[in-house]
């Protein structure tokens, strides 16, 4: 396996973990996932899901936000030694930064250089707390994308219902 395939494998494993978490949430509290898309939707067993919850969605979002903040704070205790991905890349490719050169790769590297505002998780503004700040920024961006996806799904569903 080449060093360039390792991030793909890591991404697949992360996708499986995400799917497992969503499956757990759906099994435990389907209304968390279903009520934000279509109220009164049927659950996996075919029965109507009660969307009134003893734990409102806002509280669940706050809980997940607190967990994200706590986990990004743990990055302060991260080892300076290579992580599993870096170790695997070095052992398979013989270098810490494998990659192709020329053409499209150079173009994207140039774009990344211009757009990166926290190269290597560090800026003077973070006061040495680059990794937690980068983690929080990433969590906020992912959350914003998820919210945008929910709104897009709602708009599409409303449009389909109007046409039907």
DSSP file (Angstrom, degrees, kcal/mol; ACC not computed):
  #  RESIDUE AA STRUCTURE BP1 BP2  ACC     N-H-->O    O-->H-N    N-H-->O    O-->H-N    TCO  KAPPA ALPHA  PHI   PSI    X-CA   Y-CA   Z-CA
    1    1 A X              0   0    0      0, 0.0     2,-0.1     0, 0.0     5,-0.0   0.000 360.0 360.0 360.0 130.4    0.0    0.0    0.0
    2    2 A X    >>  -     0   0    0      1,-0.1     3,-1.3    91,-0.0     4,-0.6  -0.373 360.0-111.4 -78.3 161.8    1.5    3.4   -0.9
    3    3 A X  H 3> S+     0   0    0      1,-0.3     4,-0.5     2,-0.2     3,-0.4   0.760 116.2  61.8 -61.9 -26.0    1.7    6.2    1.5
    4    4 A X  H 34 S+     0   0    0      1,-0.2     4,-0.4     2,-0.2    -1,-0.3   0.702  98.2  56.2 -76.8 -17.9   -0.9    8.1   -0.5
    5    5 A X  H <> S+     0   0    0     -3,-1.3     4,-1.9     1,-0.2     3,-0.3   0.694  88.2  78.6 -83.0 -19.5   -3.6    5.4    0.2
    6    6 A X  H  X S+     0   0    0     -4,-0.6     4,-2.6    -3,-0.4     5,-0.2   0.908  89.7  51.8 -61.0 -44.9   -3.2    5.6    3.9
    7    7 A X  H  X S+     0   0    0     -4,-0.5     4,-2.5     1,-0.2    -1,-0.2   0.855 107.9  54.5 -60.6 -31.1   -5.4    8.8    4.3
    8    8 A X  H  > S+     0   0    0     -4,-0.4     4,-2.3    -3,-0.3    -1,-0.2   0.929 109.2  46.7 -65.3 -44.2   -8.1    7.1    2.3
    9    9 A X  H  X S+     0   0    0     -4,-1.9     4,-2.3     2,-0.2    -2,-0.2   0.922 112.4  49.8 -63.3 -44.0   -8.1    4.2    4.7
   10   10 A X  H  X S+     0   0    0     -4,-2.6     4,-2.5     1,-0.2    -2,-0.2   0.919 110.7  50.8 -60.3 -43.3   -8.2    6.5    7.7
   11   11 A X  H  X S+     0   0    0     -4,-2.5     4,-2.3     2,-0.2    -2,-0.2   0.884 109.0  50.7 -61.6 -40.2  -11.1    8.4    6.1
   12   12 A X  H  X S+     0   0    0     -4,-2.3     4,-2.2     2,-0.2    -1,-0.2   0.920 111.0  48.3 -64.3 -43.4  -13.0    5.2    5.5
   13   13 A X  H  X S+     0   0    0     -4,-2.3     4,-2.4     1,-0.2    -2,-0.2   0.915 111.3  50.2 -63.8 -42.3  -12.5    4.2    9.1
   14   14 A X  H  X S+     0   0    0     -4,-2.5     4,-2.5     1,-0.2    -1,-0.2   0.887 109.6  51.8 -62.5 -38.0  -13.6    7.6   10.3
   15   15 A X  H  X S+     0   0    0     -4,-2.3     4,-2.5     2,-0.2    -2,-0.2   0.898 109.1  49.8 -63.7 -40.7  -16.7    7.3    8.1
   16   16 A X  H  X S+     0   0    0     -4,-2.2     4,-2.3     2,-0.2    -2,-0.2   0.907 111.1  49.2 -64.3 -42.1  -17.5    3.9    9.6
   17   17 A X  H  X S+     0   0    0     -4,-2.4     4,-2.3     2,-0.2    -2,-0.2   0.921 111.4  49.4 -63.5 -43.6  -17.1    5.4   13.1
   18   18 A X  H  X S+     0   0    0     -4,-2.5     4,-2.6     1,-0.2    -2,-0.2   0.923 111.1  49.4 -60.9 -44.5  -19.4    8.3   12.2
   19   19 A X  H  X S+     0   0    0     -4,-2.5     4,-2.4     1,-0.2    -1,-0.2   0.890 109.9  52.0 -61.6 -39.4  -22.0    5.9   10.8
   20   20 A X  H  X S+     0   0    0     -4,-2.3     4,-2.3     2,-0.2    -1,-0.2   0.906 110.1  48.3 -64.1 -41.4  -21.8    3.8   14.0
   21   21 A X  H  X S+     0   0    0     -4,-2.3     4,-2.7     2,-0.2    -2,-0.2   0.931 112.8  47.4 -65.1 -44.9  -22.4    6.9   16.1
   22   22 A X  H  X S+     0   0    0     -4,-2.6     4,-2.6     1,-0.2    -2,-0.2   0.877 111.3  51.8 -64.4 -36.6  -25.4    8.0   14.0
   23   23 A X  H  X S+     0   0    0     -4,-2.4     4,-2.4    -5,-0.2    -1,-0.2   0.905 110.4  48.8 -64.6 -41.2  -26.8    4.5   14.1
   24   24 A X  H  X S+     0   0    0     -4,-2.3     4,-2.6     2,-0.2     5,-0.3   0.937 112.4  47.4 -62.9 -47.2  -26.5    4.5   17.9
   25   25 A X  H  X S+     0   0    0     -4,-2.7     4,-3.2     1,-0.2     7,-0.2   0.914 113.0  49.5 -61.1 -42.5  -28.2    7.9   18.2
   26   26 A X  H  < S+     0   0    0     -4,-2.6     4,-0.5     1,-0.2    -1,-0.2   0.898 112.9  46.7 -64.0 -40.4  -31.0    6.7   15.8
   27   27 A X  H  < S+     0   0    0     -4,-2.4     3,-0.2     2,-0.2    -2,-0.2   0.889 120.6  37.9 -68.9 -38.1  -31.5    3.5   17.8
   28   28 A X  H  < S+     0   0    0     -4,-2.6    -2,-0.2     1,-0.2    -3,-0.2   0.911 140.2   3.3 -80.9 -43.5  -31.5    5.3   21.2
   29   29 A X    >X  +     0   0    0     -4,-3.2     3,-1.9    -5,-0.3     4,-0.6  -0.595  62.7 174.4-144.6  75.6  -33.4    8.5   20.2
   30   30 A X  H >> S+     0   0    0     -4,-0.5     4,-2.9     1,-0.3     3,-0.6   0.785  76.7  69.7 -58.5 -27.7  -34.6    8.5   16.5
   31   31 A X  H 3> S+     0   0    0      1,-0.2     4,-1.9     2,-0.2     5,-0.3   0.774  87.8  66.0 -63.9 -23.5  -36.5   11.7   17.1
   32   32 A X  H <4 S+     0   0    0     -3,-1.9     4,-0.4    -7,-0.2    -1,-0.2   0.930 115.2  27.5 -61.4 -44.6  -33.1   13.5   17.3
   33   33 A X  H << S+     0   0    0     -3,-0.6     4,-0.4    -4,-0.6    -2,-0.2   0.863 126.9  44.3 -85.0 -38.0  -32.3   12.8   13.7
   34   34 A X  H >X S+     0   0    0     -4,-2.9     4,-2.5     1,-0.2     3,-1.1   0.854 102.9  60.3 -81.1 -36.0  -35.8   12.5   12.3
   35   35 A X  T 3< S+     0   0    0     -4,-1.9     4,-0.2    -5,-0.3    -1,-0.2   0.801 101.4  55.4 -66.9 -26.9  -37.6   15.5   13.8
   36   36 A X  T 34 S+     0   0    0     -4,-0.4    -1,-0.3    -5,-0.3    -2,-0.2   0.702 118.3  33.8 -78.2 -17.1  -35.2   18.0   12.2
   37   37 A X  T <4 S-     0   0    0     -3,-1.1     2,-0.4    -4,-0.4    -2,-0.2   0.871 135.7  -2.8-100.3 -57.0  -35.9   16.6    8.8
   38   38 A X    ><  -     0   0    0     -4,-2.5     3,-1.1   119,-0.0    -1,-0.2  -0.904  69.1-135.8-142.8 110.4  -39.6   15.6    8.8
   39   39 A X  T 3  S+     0   0    0     -2,-0.4    -4,-0.1     1,-0.2    11,-0.1  -0.349  89.8  20.9 -62.7 144.0  -41.9   15.8   11.8
   40   40 A X  T 3  S+     0   0    0      9,-0.3    -1,-0.2     1,-0.2     2,-0.1   0.704  86.0 157.1  74.5  20.8  -44.1   12.7   12.4
   41   41 A X    <   -     0   0    0     -3,-1.1     8,-2.0     7,-0.1    -1,-0.2  -0.442  46.2-104.0 -78.3 153.0  -41.9   10.4   10.3
   42   42 A X  B     -A   48   0A   0      6,-0.2     6,-0.3    -2,-0.1    -1,-0.1  -0.522  33.6-130.7 -78.0 143.1  -42.0    6.7   10.9
   43   43 A X    >   -     0   0    0      4,-3.4     3,-1.7    -2,-0.2    -1,-0.1  -0.099  37.4 -83.2 -81.1-174.8  -39.2    5.0   12.8
   44   44 A X  T 3  S+     0   0    0      1,-0.3    -1,-0.1   -18,-0.2    -2,-0.1   0.798 129.3  54.9 -62.9 -29.6  -37.3    1.9   11.9
   45   45 A X  T 3  S-     0   0    0      2,-0.2    -1,-0.3     1,-0.0     3,-0.1   0.512 118.6-109.9 -83.5  -3.1  -40.0   -0.3   13.3
   46   46 A X  S <  S+     0   0    0     -3,-1.7     2,-0.2     1,-0.4    -2,-0.1   0.322  81.3 120.6  93.1  -8.6  -42.6    1.3   11.2
   47   47 A X  S    S-     0   0    0      1,-0.1    -4,-3.4    -5,-0.1    -1,-0.4  -0.578  75.6 -92.9 -88.1 154.4  -44.3    3.0   14.1
   48   48 A X  B     -A   42   0A   0     -6,-0.3     2,-0.4    -2,-0.2    -6,-0.2  -0.431  40.8-125.2 -67.3 136.3  -44.7    6.8   14.2
   49   49 A X        -     0   0    0     -8,-2.0     2,-0.8    -2,-0.1    -9,-0.3  -0.683  15.4-127.1 -85.2 131.0  -41.8    8.4   16.1
   50   50 A X        -     0   0    0     -2,-0.4   -19,-0.2     1,-0.2   -15,-0.1  -0.688  22.2-169.6 -76.1 112.5  -42.8   10.7   19.0
   51   51 A X        +     0   0    0     -2,-0.8     2,-0.7   -17,-0.1    -1,-0.2   0.569  60.6  95.2 -85.6  -7.4  -40.9   13.9   18.2
   52   52 A X        -     0   0    0      4,-0.1     2,-0.3    -3,-0.0   -21,-0.1  -0.755  64.1-169.9 -82.3 123.0  -41.6   15.5   21.5
   53   53 A X        -     0   0    0     -2,-0.7     3,-0.1     1,-0.1    -2,-0.1  -0.833  36.6-137.6-117.7 148.8  -38.6   14.7   23.6
   54   54 A X  S    S+     0   0    0     -2,-0.3     2,-0.5     1,-0.2    -1,-0.1   0.694 105.6  51.2 -73.2 -17.4  -37.7   15.0   27.2
   55   55 A X  S    S-     0   0    0      4,-0.0    -1,-0.2     3,-0.0     5,-0.1  -0.915  92.9-137.8-121.1 102.5  -34.4   16.3   26.0
   56   56 A X     >  -     0   0    0     -2,-0.5     4,-1.8    -3,-0.1     3,-0.4  -0.140  19.2-115.7 -61.2 154.9  -34.8   19.1   23.5
   57   57 A X  H  > S+     0   0    0      1,-0.2     4,-2.5     2,-0.2     5,-0.2   0.856 114.8  59.8 -59.2 -36.8  -32.6   19.3   20.4
   58   58 A X  H  > S+     0   0    0      1,-0.2     4,-2.1     2,-0.2    -1,-0.2   0.902 105.5  47.9 -59.7 -41.2  -31.1   22.6   21.6
   59   59 A X  H  > S+     0   0    0     -3,-0.4     4,-2.4     2,-0.2    -1,-0.2   0.883 110.2  52.3 -66.9 -36.9  -29.8   20.9   24.8
   60   60 A X  H  X S+     0   0    0     -4,-1.8     4,-2.6     2,-0.2    -2,-0.2   0.909 108.9  50.1 -64.7 -41.6  -28.4   18.0   22.7
   61   61 A X  H  X S+     0   0    0     -4,-2.5     4,-2.4     1,-0.2    -2,-0.2   0.910 110.6  49.8 -62.5 -41.7  -26.6   20.5   20.5
   62   62 A X  H  X S+     0   0    0     -4,-2.1     4,-2.4     2,-0.2    -2,-0.2   0.902 110.3  50.5 -63.7 -40.6  -25.2   22.2   23.6
   63   63 A X  H  X S+     0   0    0     -4,-2.4     4,-2.3     2,-0.2    -2,-0.2   0.936 111.6  47.0 -62.6 -46.3  -24.0   18.9   25.0
   64   64 A X  H  X S+     0   0    0     -4,-2.6     4,-2.4     1,-0.2    -2,-0.2   0.882 111.0  52.7 -63.5 -36.9  -22.3   18.0   21.8
   65   65 A X  H  X S+     0   0    0     -4,-2.4     4,-2.4     2,-0.2    -1,-0.2   0.910 109.2  49.1 -63.7 -42.4  -20.7   21.4   21.7
   66   66 A X  H  X S+     0   0    0     -4,-2.4     4,-2.6     2,-0.2    -2,-0.2   0.897 110.7  50.2 -63.7 -40.1  -19.3   20.9   25.3
   67   67 A X  H  X S+     0   0    0     -4,-2.3     4,-2.6     2,-0.2    -2,-0.2   0.918 110.3  50.3 -63.7 -42.9  -18.0   17.5   24.3
   68   68 A X  H  X S+     0   0    0     -4,-2.4     4,-2.3     2,-0.2    -2,-0.2   0.915 111.5  48.1 -61.8 -43.1  -16.2   19.0   21.3
   69   69 A X  H  X S+     0   0    0     -4,-2.4     4,-1.7     2,-0.2    -2,-0.2   0.928 112.8  48.2 -63.6 -44.4  -14.7   21.8   23.4
   70   70 A X  H  X S+     0   0    0     -4,-2.6     4,-1.0     1,-0.2    -2,-0.2   0.915 112.7  48.2 -62.9 -42.2  -13.5   19.3   26.0
   71   71 A X  H  < S+     0   0    0     -4,-2.6     4,-0.4     1,-0.2     3,-0.4   0.875 109.4  51.8 -68.9 -36.5  -12.0   17.0   23.4
   72   72 A X  H >< S+     0   0    0     -4,-2.3     3,-1.1     1,-0.2    -1,-0.2   0.843 104.5  58.6 -68.9 -29.7  -10.2   19.8   21.6
   73   73 A X  H >< S+     0   0    0     -4,-1.7     3,-1.5     1,-0.2    -1,-0.2   0.798  94.4  65.7 -65.4 -27.8   -8.7   20.8   24.9
   74   74 A X  G >< S+     0   0    0     -4,-1.0     3,-2.0    -3,-0.4    -1,-0.2   0.711  80.8  79.2 -66.6 -18.8   -7.2   17.4   25.2
   75   75 A X  G X  S+     0   0    0     -3,-1.1     3,-1.4    -4,-0.4    -1,-0.3   0.714  77.6  72.2 -64.3 -17.3   -5.0   18.2   22.2
   76   76 A X  G <  S+     0   0    0     -3,-1.5    -1,-0.3     1,-0.3    -2,-0.2   0.759  98.0  49.3 -65.4 -22.7   -2.8   20.1   24.6
   77   77 A X  G <  S+     0   0    0     -3,-2.0    -1,-0.3    -4,-0.2    -2,-0.2   0.289  84.2 129.9 -98.5   9.0   -1.7   16.8   26.0
   78   78 A X    <   -     0   0    0     -3,-1.4     2,-0.1     1,-0.1    -3,-0.0  -0.312  63.0-108.5 -66.6 146.5   -0.9   15.2   22.6
   79   79 A X        -     0   0    0      1,-0.1    -1,-0.1     2,-0.1     4,-0.1  -0.409   9.8-139.6 -72.3 148.5    2.4   13.5   22.1
   80   80 A X  S    S+     0   0    0     -2,-0.1    -1,-0.1     2,-0.1     2,-0.1   0.532  78.4  98.2 -83.5  -7.6    5.1   15.2   19.9
   81   81 A X  S    S-     0   0    0      1,-0.1    -2,-0.1     6,-0.0     6,-0.1  -0.413  93.9 -79.5 -76.1 158.0    5.9   11.7   18.5
   82   82 A X        -     0   0    0     -2,-0.1    -1,-0.1     4,-0.1    -2,-0.1  -0.251  46.0-130.5 -58.8 141.6    4.3   10.7   15.2
   83   83 A X     >  -     0   0    0     -3,-0.1     4,-2.8     1,-0.1     5,-0.2  -0.208  37.8 -85.2 -80.5-177.6    0.8    9.6   15.3
   84   84 A X  H  > S+     0   0    0      1,-0.2     4,-2.4     2,-0.2     5,-0.2   0.876 128.8  48.2 -60.1 -40.1   -0.4    6.4   13.6
   85   85 A X  H  > S+     0   0    0      2,-0.2     4,-2.7     1,-0.2     5,-0.2   0.948 113.6  46.0 -66.6 -48.4   -0.9    8.0   10.2
   86   86 A X  H  > S+     0   0    0      1,-0.2     4,-2.5     2,-0.2    -2,-0.2   0.906 114.2  49.4 -60.7 -41.2    2.5    9.7   10.2
   87   87 A X  H  X S+     0   0    0     -4,-2.8     4,-2.5     2,-0.2    -1,-0.2   0.929 112.6  46.9 -63.1 -45.8    4.2    6.5   11.4
   88   88 A X  H  X S+     0   0    0     -4,-2.4     4,-1.9    -5,-0.2     5,-0.3   0.900 112.4  49.9 -65.3 -40.4    2.5    4.5    8.7
   89   89 A X  H  X>S+     0   0    0     -4,-2.7     4,-3.0     2,-0.2     6,-0.6   0.935 112.6  47.1 -63.5 -45.5    3.3    7.0    6.0
   90   90 A X  H  X5S+     0   0    0     -4,-2.5     4,-1.8     1,-0.2    -2,-0.2   0.913 114.1  47.2 -63.0 -42.0    7.0    7.1    7.0
   91   91 A X  H  <5S+     0   0    0     -4,-2.5    -1,-0.2    -5,-0.2    -2,-0.2   0.772 121.1  36.2 -73.8 -25.3    7.2    3.3    7.2
   92   92 A X  H  <5S+     0   0    0     -4,-1.9    -2,-0.2    -5,-0.2    -1,-0.2   0.807 130.9  27.4 -94.8 -32.4    5.6    2.7    3.8
   93   93 A X  H  <5S-     0   0    0     -4,-3.0    -3,-0.2    -5,-0.3    -2,-0.2   0.621  94.4-128.6-105.1 -15.9    6.9    5.7    1.9
   94   94 A X  S  <<S+     0   0    0     -4,-1.8     2,-0.3    -5,-0.6    -4,-0.2   0.605  81.3  77.1  77.9  10.2   10.2    6.3    3.6
   95   95 A X  S    S-     0   0    0     -6,-0.6     3,-0.4     1,-0.1    -2,-0.3  -0.983  78.0-129.5-147.0 156.0    9.4   10.0    4.1
   96   96 A X  S    S+     0   0    0     -2,-0.3     2,-0.4     1,-0.3    -6,-0.1   0.755 105.1  39.0 -77.3 -23.4    7.2   12.0    6.4
   97   97 A X  S    S+     0   0    0     -8,-0.1    -1,-0.3    -7,-0.1     2,-0.1  -0.668  75.8 177.1-129.5  77.1    5.6   13.9    3.5
   98   98 A X        +     0   0    0     -3,-0.4     2,-0.3    -2,-0.4    -4,-0.0  -0.395  19.8 126.7 -75.1 158.7    4.9   11.7    0.6
   99   99 A X        -     0   0    0     -2,-0.1     2,-0.2     2,-0.0    -2,-0.1  -0.886  53.6 -89.7 167.0 165.8    3.2   13.0   -2.4
  100  100 A X        -     0   0    0     -2,-0.3     2,-0.3     2,-0.0     0, 0.0  -0.499  35.7-144.2 -89.9 163.2    3.2   13.5   -6.1
  101  101 A X        +     0   0    0     -2,-0.2     3,-0.1     4,-0.1     4,-0.1  -0.916  50.1  29.7-128.2 155.6    4.7   16.5   -7.9
  102  102 A X  S >> S+     0   0    0     -2,-0.3     3,-1.4     1,-0.2     4,-0.6   0.070  92.1  24.5  88.6 161.7    3.8   18.5  -10.9
  103  103 A X  H 3> S+     0   0    0      1,-0.3     4,-1.7     2,-0.2     3,-0.3  -0.156 126.2   3.8  55.0-128.1    0.6   19.3  -12.7
  104  104 A X  H 3> S+     0   0    0      1,-0.2     4,-2.5     2,-0.2    -1,-0.3   0.803 128.8  59.7 -63.1 -32.6   -2.5   19.3  -10.6
  105  105 A X  H <> S+     0   0    0     -3,-1.4     4,-2.1     1,-0.2    -1,-0.2   0.915 106.7  46.1 -65.1 -43.0   -0.6   18.5   -7.4
  106  106 A X  H  X S+     0   0    0     -4,-0.6     4,-2.2    -3,-0.3    -1,-0.2   0.881 111.2  53.7 -65.6 -38.0    1.4   21.7   -7.6
  107  107 A X  H  X S+     0   0    0     -4,-1.7     4,-2.0     1,-0.2    -2,-0.2   0.936 112.1  43.2 -61.7 -47.6   -1.7   23.7   -8.4
  108  108 A X  H  X S+     0   0    0     -4,-2.5     4,-2.6     1,-0.2    -1,-0.2   0.848 111.4  54.7 -70.0 -32.9   -3.5   22.4   -5.3
  109  109 A X  H  X S+     0   0    0     -4,-2.1     4,-2.3    -5,-0.2    -1,-0.2   0.900 108.8  49.3 -64.1 -39.6   -0.4   22.9   -3.2
  110  110 A X  H  X S+     0   0    0     -4,-2.2     4,-1.9     2,-0.2    -2,-0.2   0.908 111.5  48.4 -65.2 -42.7   -0.3   26.5   -4.3
  111  111 A X  H  X S+     0   0    0     -4,-2.0     4,-2.2     1,-0.2     5,-0.2   0.919 111.1  50.8 -63.0 -43.7   -4.0   27.0   -3.5
  112  112 A X  H  X S+     0   0    0     -4,-2.6     4,-2.2     1,-0.2    -2,-0.2   0.901 108.0  52.7 -62.5 -41.3   -3.5   25.4   -0.1
  113  113 A X  H  < S+     0   0    0     -4,-2.3    -1,-0.2     1,-0.2    -2,-0.2   0.898 112.6  44.9 -60.7 -40.9   -0.6   27.7    0.7
  114  114 A X  H  < S+     0   0    0     -4,-1.9    -1,-0.2     1,-0.2    -2,-0.2   0.848 119.2  40.6 -72.9 -33.8   -2.6   30.8   -0.2
  115  115 A X  H  < S+     0   0    0     -4,-2.2     2,-0.3    -5,-0.1    -2,-0.2   0.710  86.7 104.4 -89.8 -21.4   -5.8   29.8    1.8
  116  116 A X     <  +     0   0    0     -4,-2.2     3,-0.3    -5,-0.2    -4,-0.0  -0.440  36.8 173.8 -68.3 122.5   -4.2   28.3    4.9
  117  117 A X  S    S+     0   0    0     -2,-0.3    -1,-0.2     1,-0.2    -4,-0.0   0.480  78.9  37.6-106.2  -4.5   -4.6   30.6    7.8
  118  118 A X  S >  S-     0   0    0      5,-0.1     3,-2.0     3,-0.0    -1,-0.2  -0.434  75.7-172.4-139.2  63.6   -3.2   28.2   10.4
  119  119 A X  G >  S+     0   0    0      1,-0.3     3,-1.5    -3,-0.3    -6,-0.0  -0.371  81.1   1.5 -61.2 134.2   -0.3   26.3    8.8
  120  120 A X  G 3  S-     0   0    0      1,-0.3    -1,-0.3    -2,-0.1    11,-0.1   0.801 125.8 -75.4  55.5  32.2    0.8   23.5   11.2
  121  121 A X  G <  S+     0   0    0     -3,-2.0     2,-0.4     1,-0.1    -1,-0.3   0.694 104.5 114.5  61.6  23.3   -1.9   24.6   13.6
  122  122 A X    <   +     0   0    0     -3,-1.5     2,-0.3     8,-0.1    -3,-0.2  -0.979  27.7 151.3-135.5 136.5    0.0   27.7   14.7
  123  123 A X    > > -     0   0    0     -2,-0.4     3,-1.0    -5,-0.1     5,-0.6  -0.951  52.0-112.1-144.3 162.1   -0.3   31.4   14.5
  124  124 A X  G > 5S+     0   0    0     -2,-0.3     3,-1.0     1,-0.2    -1,-0.0   0.820 113.8  64.2 -63.8 -30.0    0.9   34.2   16.8
  125  125 A X  G 3 5S+     0   0    0      1,-0.2    -1,-0.2     2,-0.1    -3,-0.0   0.718  93.7  60.1 -69.3 -21.2   -2.7   34.9   17.8
  126  126 A X  G X 5S-     0   0    0     -3,-1.0     3,-1.4     2,-0.0    -1,-0.2   0.604  94.0-139.6 -86.4 -10.2   -3.2   31.6   19.4
  127  127 A X  T < 5S-     0   0    0     -3,-1.0    -3,-0.1    -4,-0.4    -2,-0.1   0.856  74.2 -44.0  57.8  37.7   -0.5   32.0   22.0
  128  128 A X  T 3 <S+     0   0    0     -5,-0.6    -1,-0.3     1,-0.0     3,-0.3   0.464 121.6 103.2  87.1   1.1    0.7   28.4   21.7
  129  129 A X    <>  +     0   0    0     -3,-1.4     4,-2.0     1,-0.2     5,-0.2  -0.175  37.0 130.3-106.2  39.3   -2.8   27.0   21.7
  130  130 A X  H  >  +     0   0    0      1,-0.2     4,-2.9     2,-0.2     5,-0.2   0.886  66.1  52.6 -62.0 -44.0   -2.9   26.3   18.0
  131  131 A X  H  > S+     0   0    0     -3,-0.3     4,-2.4     2,-0.2    -1,-0.2   0.937 112.4  43.0 -64.5 -47.8   -4.1   22.7   18.1
  132  132 A X  H  > S+     0   0    0      2,-0.2     4,-2.5     1,-0.2    -1,-0.2   0.910 115.9  49.5 -64.2 -38.3   -7.2   23.4   20.3
  133  133 A X  H  X S+     0   0    0     -4,-2.0     4,-2.7     2,-0.2    -2,-0.2   0.928 111.7  48.4 -64.6 -43.6   -8.1   26.5   18.4
  134  134 A X  H  X S+     0   0    0     -4,-2.9     4,-2.6   -13,-0.2    -1,-0.2   0.898 111.4  51.3 -62.0 -39.8   -7.8   24.6   15.1
  135  135 A X  H  X S+     0   0    0     -4,-2.4     4,-2.5    -5,-0.2    -2,-0.2   0.908 111.1  46.9 -63.2 -42.6   -9.9   21.8   16.5
  136  136 A X  H  X S+     0   0    0     -4,-2.5     4,-2.6     2,-0.2    -2,-0.2   0.908 112.0  50.1 -66.4 -41.5  -12.6   24.3   17.6
  137  137 A X  H  X S+     0   0    0     -4,-2.7     4,-2.5     1,-0.2    -2,-0.2   0.928 112.2  48.5 -61.6 -43.9  -12.5   26.1   14.2
  138  138 A X  H  X S+     0   0    0     -4,-2.6     4,-2.6     2,-0.2    -2,-0.2   0.911 111.2  49.6 -61.7 -42.9  -12.9   22.7   12.5
  139  139 A X  H  X S+     0   0    0     -4,-2.5     4,-2.5     2,-0.2    -2,-0.2   0.908 111.7  48.7 -63.2 -42.1  -15.8   21.7   14.8
  140  140 A X  H  X S+     0   0    0     -4,-2.6     4,-2.6     2,-0.2    -2,-0.2   0.914 112.1  48.9 -64.5 -42.4  -17.6   25.0   14.1
  141  141 A X  H  X S+     0   0    0     -4,-2.5     4,-2.3     2,-0.2    -2,-0.2   0.915 112.5  47.2 -64.4 -42.6  -17.1   24.6   10.4
  142  142 A X  H  X S+     0   0    0     -4,-2.6     4,-2.3     2,-0.2    -2,-0.2   0.914 113.0  49.5 -64.5 -41.7  -18.4   21.0   10.4
  143  143 A X  H  X S+     0   0    0     -4,-2.5     4,-2.6     2,-0.2    -2,-0.2   0.918 110.3  50.5 -62.1 -43.6  -21.4   22.0   12.5
  144  144 A X  H  X S+     0   0    0     -4,-2.6     4,-2.5     1,-0.2    -1,-0.2   0.901 110.7  49.2 -62.1 -41.2  -22.1   24.9   10.1
  145  145 A X  H  X S+     0   0    0     -4,-2.3     4,-2.3     2,-0.2    -1,-0.2   0.890 110.8  50.5 -65.1 -38.6  -22.0   22.6    7.1
  146  146 A X  H  X S+     0   0    0     -4,-2.3     4,-2.1     2,-0.2    -2,-0.2   0.919 111.2  47.8 -65.3 -42.9  -24.3   20.1    8.9
  147  147 A X  H  X S+     0   0    0     -4,-2.6     4,-2.4     1,-0.2    -2,-0.2   0.915 111.2  51.3 -63.2 -42.4  -26.8   22.9    9.7
  148  148 A X  H  X S+     0   0    0     -4,-2.5     4,-2.4     1,-0.2    -1,-0.2   0.903 108.7  51.8 -60.8 -40.7  -26.6   24.1    6.0
  149  149 A X  H  X S+     0   0    0     -4,-2.3     4,-2.5     2,-0.2    -1,-0.2   0.900 108.3  51.1 -63.0 -40.5  -27.3   20.5    4.9
  150  150 A X  H  X S+     0   0    0     -4,-2.1     4,-2.5     2,-0.2    -2,-0.2   0.925 111.1  47.8 -62.6 -44.5  -30.4   20.3    7.1
  151  151 A X  H  X S+     0   0    0     -4,-2.4     4,-2.5     2,-0.2    -2,-0.2   0.897 111.5  50.1 -64.4 -39.7  -31.7   23.6    5.7
  152  152 A X  H  X S+     0   0    0     -4,-2.4     4,-2.5     2,-0.2    -1,-0.2   0.921 110.8  49.5 -64.0 -42.9  -31.1   22.5    2.2
  153  153 A X  H  X S+     0   0    0     -4,-2.5     4,-2.6     1,-0.2    -2,-0.2   0.916 111.3  49.8 -61.9 -43.0  -32.9   19.2    2.8
  154  154 A X  H  X S+     0   0    0     -4,-2.5     4,-2.7     2,-0.2     5,-0.2   0.922 111.0  48.9 -61.7 -44.4  -35.8   21.1    4.3
  155  155 A X  H  X S+     0   0    0     -4,-2.5     4,-2.4     1,-0.2    -2,-0.2   0.924 112.7  47.5 -61.9 -45.2  -36.0   23.4    1.4
  156  156 A X  H  X S+     0   0    0     -4,-2.5     4,-2.3     1,-0.2    -1,-0.2   0.910 113.3  48.2 -63.4 -42.6  -35.9   20.5   -1.1
  157  157 A X  H  X S+     0   0    0     -4,-2.6     4,-2.6     2,-0.2    -2,-0.2   0.901 111.7  49.3 -66.5 -40.8  -38.6   18.6    0.9
  158  158 A X  H  X S+     0   0    0     -4,-2.7     4,-2.3     1,-0.2    -1,-0.2   0.913 111.5  50.0 -63.4 -41.1  -40.9   21.6    1.1
  159  159 A X  H  X S+     0   0    0     -4,-2.4     4,-1.8    -5,-0.2    -2,-0.2   0.903 111.7  47.6 -63.8 -41.7  -40.5   22.2   -2.6
  160  160 A X  H  X S+     0   0    0     -4,-2.3     4,-1.5     2,-0.2    -2,-0.2   0.899 111.8  50.4 -65.3 -41.2  -41.3   18.6   -3.4
  161  161 A X  H  < S+     0   0    0     -4,-2.6    -2,-0.2     1,-0.2    -1,-0.2   0.875 109.1  51.7 -66.6 -36.3  -44.4   18.7   -1.1
  162  162 A X  H  < S+     0   0    0     -4,-2.3    -1,-0.2     1,-0.2    -2,-0.2   0.888 111.2  47.5 -65.0 -39.4  -45.6   21.9   -2.8
  163  163 A X  H  <        0   0    0     -4,-1.8    -1,-0.2     1,-0.2    -2,-0.2   0.779 360.0 360.0 -72.5 -26.8  -45.3   20.3   -6.2
  164  164 A X     <        0   0    0     -4,-1.5    -1,-0.2    -5,-0.1    -2,-0.2   0.470 360.0 360.0 -80.8 360.0  -47.1   17.1   -5.0
